[in-house]
Amino acid sequence: MPVSGDTLLRMIRAAGFEPPDAPRVVGIDDWACRKGQRYGTIICDLERNRVLDLLPDRNANTVASWMKRHPGIEVIARDRAGLYADGARRGAPDATQVADRWHLLQNLGEALRLALGRHRKAVSAAGKAMMAEMAMTTPIWNHQWRLPRSLMACAGRAATSAVNSMLKSLICGRPACRRDRSHPGSA
């Protein structure tokens, strides 16, 4: 339906606007206007899942002034950037600063990678010991290896059998192309 610009403006002015409640829990992070060229700061209301503001730069002073203009912020979820910590501390000194979920998972992944990297030999030895213990108690070649149903629906019986034998060979460490008769119940 064709509508003039004046009609739209008149309708907007006639509509009542209630300013939203002051945000209590906000998230701060980077956003890219042009990746690799121009970055800014995004501030979101985490209780209402809304973007509150896009700041033109990544500057602690800009973040602090925004926080001062919006009193009542109790929790600030942010990344590990020191400039956001500084801006939040100056702009909302009573607010609690927390790490956001994505950065917590990133920190956990890095810590696990470093811990396991330092003890690579011990982890490998523990894995080999567990495999040896499993081989002693239950012969691994007696297990029925199954593909997920979605893959089985796509593959024919011959293909499913071939993949299952390949899985067995990878786990048992024996070639799949010949049968191993040295163990009872072998394929």
C-alpha positions in Angstrom: 0.0 0.0 0.0 1.6 3.3 -1.0 2.1 5.7 1.9 3.6 9.1 2.0 6.5 10.0 4.3 4.4 12.6 6.1 1.8 10.0 7.0 4.5 7.7 8.4 6.0 10.5 10.5 2.5 11.5 11.8 1.8 7.9 12.8 5.2 7.6 14.6 4.6 10.8 16.5 1.1 9.7 17.5 2.3 6.4 18.8 3.1 6.5 22.5 6.7 5.7 23.3 7.7 4.5 26.7 11.4 4.4 27.3 12.6 0.9 28.4 13.6 0.2 31.9 17.2 0.9 32.7 19.4 -2.2 32.0 20.7 -4.2 35.0 22.8 -6.8 33.2 24.8 -5.8 30.2 27.3 -7.5 27.9 30.2 -5.6 26.3 32.2 -6.9 23.3 33.8 -5.9 20.1 31.9 -5.6 16.8 33.3 -5.1 13.3 32.0 -2.5 11.0 34.6 -3.7 8.5 36.5 -6.8 9.6 40.1 -6.1 9.8 39.6 -2.3 9.3 37.2 -0.7 11.7 36.0 -2.0 15.1 33.6 -0.6 17.7 32.0 -1.7 21.0 28.6 -3.4 21.2 26.6 -3.1 24.4 23.7 -5.5 24.9 20.9 -5.9 27.5 21.4 -9.6 28.5 18.0 -9.8 30.3 16.0 -8.6 27.3 18.3 -9.9 24.6 18.5 -6.5 22.9 21.3 -4.4 21.5 21.4 -1.2 23.5 24.1 0.7 21.7 26.9 0.5 19.2 29.9 2.7 20.2 32.1 3.9 17.4 35.4 2.8 18.9 37.0 0.4 21.4 38.0 3.0 24.0 37.8 2.8 27.8 36.7 6.5 28.0 33.8 5.9 25.6 32.6 2.9 27.6 33.0 4.7 30.9 30.9 7.7 29.7 28.2 5.4 28.3 28.0 3.6 31.7 27.7 6.9 33.6 24.8 7.9 31.4 23.0 4.6 32.3 23.0 4.2 36.1 21.6 1.1 37.6 23.8 -1.4 35.9 24.5 -4.2 38.4 26.4 -6.9 36.3 28.7 -6.4 33.3 29.6 -9.5 31.2 32.7 -8.8 29.2 35.7 -10.4 27.4 39.2 -10.4 28.7 40.1 -7.0 27.3 41.6 -4.7 29.8 40.1 -1.6 28.3 36.6 -2.8 28.9 37.5 -3.7 32.5 38.9 -0.2 33.0 35.9 1.5 31.3 33.4 -0.5 33.3 35.3 0.1 36.6 35.3 3.9 36.0 31.7 4.1 34.6 29.9 1.7 36.9 32.2 1.2 39.9 29.5 -0.7 41.9 28.7 -3.2 39.1 30.1 -6.7 39.3 32.2 -7.7 36.3 32.0 -11.3 35.0 33.5 -13.1 32.1 31.0 -14.0 29.4 30.2 -17.7 28.6 32.1 -17.7 25.3 35.3 -16.5 26.9 34.9 -18.8 29.8 34.8 -21.8 27.4 37.7 -20.4 25.5 39.7 -20.1 28.7 38.8 -23.6 29.7 39.8 -25.0 26.3 43.2 -23.2 26.5 43.8 -24.5 30.1 43.0 -28.1 29.0 45.2 -27.9 26.0 48.1 -26.6 28.1 47.6 -29.1 30.9 47.3 -32.1 28.5 50.2 -30.8 26.4 52.4 -30.7 29.4 51.5 -34.3 30.3 51.2 -35.7 26.8 53.3 -38.8 27.7 51.3 -39.6 30.8 48.0 -39.2 29.0 49.2 -41.5 26.2 50.4 -44.1 28.7 47.1 -44.0 30.5 45.2 -44.5 27.3 47.4 -47.5 26.3 46.9 -49.0 29.8 43.2 -48.6 29.6 43.1 -50.2 26.1 45.2 -53.1 27.4 42.9 -53.6 30.4 39.9 -53.5 28.1 41.5 -56.1 25.9 42.1 -58.4 28.8 38.5 -58.3 30.2 36.4 -58.2 27.0 37.8 -59.0 23.6 37.4 -55.9 21.6 36.8 -57.9 18.4 33.6 -59.3 19.8 32.0 -55.9 20.0 29.4 -55.0 17.3 30.3 -51.7 15.9 27.3 -49.8 14.5 26.9 -46.8 12.4 24.3 -44.2 13.3 20.9 -44.9 11.8 21.1 -41.8 9.5 24.2 -43.2 7.9 22.9 -46.8 7.7 19.8 -45.5 5.9 22.0 -44.0 3.2 24.4 -47.0 2.9 23.5 -50.4 1.6 24.3 -53.6 3.6 27.6 -54.1 1.9 28.8 -50.6 2.5 27.7 -50.8 6.2 29.5 -54.1 6.6 32.6 -52.6 5.0 32.6 -49.6 7.3 32.0 -51.7 10.4 35.0 -53.9 9.5 37.1 -50.8 8.9 36.1 -49.5 12.4 37.1 -52.9 13.9 40.4 -52.8 12.2 41.2 -49.3 13.3 40.4 -50.2 16.9 42.0 -53.6 17.0 45.0 -52.5 15.0 44.6 -55.3 12.4 44.0 -55.0 8.7 40.4 -55.3 7.7 41.1 -57.1 4.4 41.8 -60.5 6.0 40.1 -62.4 8.7 41.9 -63.1 11.9 41.2 -66.7 12.9 43.5 -66.7 16.0 40.7 -65.3 18.2 37.3 -66.9 18.8 34.4 -64.9 17.5 36.5 -63.0 14.9 34.9 -61.8 11.7 
